[in-house]
Amino acid sequence: MLKINSLGYDIKQKPLLKEISFHLQKGENLTILGANGSGKSTLAKILCGLIPSEKKVLLAGEYIEKMVGAKRASYINYMPSKFSLYDPYITLKEYLNLSLYKETPKEKQLKKILSLLGLLKYQDNYAHELSSGEGQLLLLASTMMQSATITIFDEPTSNLDPKKTKLVFDVLEHSNMLKQKILITHDLQLAYRLNYPILYIEDTKATYFKEGFFKEETLKQYFDETIMIVDDNIVETL
């Protein structure tokens, strides 16, 4: 379904990503981990065609650069890590209607999604009136409206309180409006509970873990003594 072959990317002639290769079959999910600045979000934008990949990314057998418009939107979608607005006086309902294209959910689904995420009472409010956490949930709602084959979530739990983080986990785990998922996160508890295969980016390279990333020796390799598993939970030692 999604195939990346020897992908590289430089910033000002300095390598950020080098020789990145992996292959996701239809229905397979993935979590991408790595330190700040390791290139996770850049990789996500390349996978979506927002940054040229020089024919290194194949999606459904076609180079991502050749997919345009509704066709690309139906196959892959990117949820950014921060909510931003081009028009501060657009309402939540109007904002979500921008996510609609042929064969996506219509009015009935819009209300269903807003209700699920606790945003229904705000549907006629201006989007700029939302808190940062509510804005994050609006991004998630927009993503669910688009209902692409593959959705990339870039830090979907940032700015969220514990209850909203649990809500996002439940949506990622159980919602049939999201199909194939790629998750970028620093939230190791979220990654641990979702139990997707892991792609860990470090020093321009990526290591793929079908399983076993959360073994003690692997956690120690990447996080020294700052992360451990206690009573089946991820614990940070501060």
C-alpha positions, 0 to 999 in steps of 0.5 A: 500500500505504502512503500518508501525506498531509500528516501533521503532529505537534506536541509541546507545541504545537511542530511536530516533523513538518509536511506529511509525504507519501509513498506506498509501493507494494506491495513497495517498501522505504524508509530513513528518515534524519535527525538525532537528534530529527528525528522519525524514531521518532515517524513510525514510531509514527504509521505503526503506529497507536501514535500517532494520525494523524487520518486521515493514514495509509492502509494497504491502503486503510484508515485505520490507526486503524480497523485493530485486533488481528490485522488490523493486526498482519498488515499492519504491525509496529514493531521498537523501537530498544531491547529491554525486558522486562515480565517479567525471568524470561521465557525467549527461547522464551516471549518469541517465542511472544508474537509468534505469532498466526493464520497466523504461523510456529509451532515449526519456524520459531521454531527456524529463526529462533533458529538463523539469529540465533545464539540457539538455544542460549539458547532456554531461558535467561531473556531478561534474561540476554542482552547488549544486542546479543543482546537486539537480535537477539531483537527481530529474531527476534520481528519475523521471527516476526510476519512482517507485510506491512510491518515498520518497523525502528528502529535495528536495528544499535544495540549490535551488533558488526560481525559481528552488524551484517553478520548483520542486513544479510544478514537484511534483504537476503535473508530471505524471512520479511521482506516490505516493510521500512522502515528507520530508522537512523544507520548510513549504511553499512547504508543505502548497501548496502541501497540503498532509497529515502531519506526524509530528515527535517530541520527538520520536513519530509521530502525523498524520494529515489528515488535519488541520495541518496549523491551527493557534493553531497547528502551535503555538503548534509546532513552537511557534510564529515563523510561521504564515499564512498571505494572504494565505502564510507561513511567518517566523517571524525572 
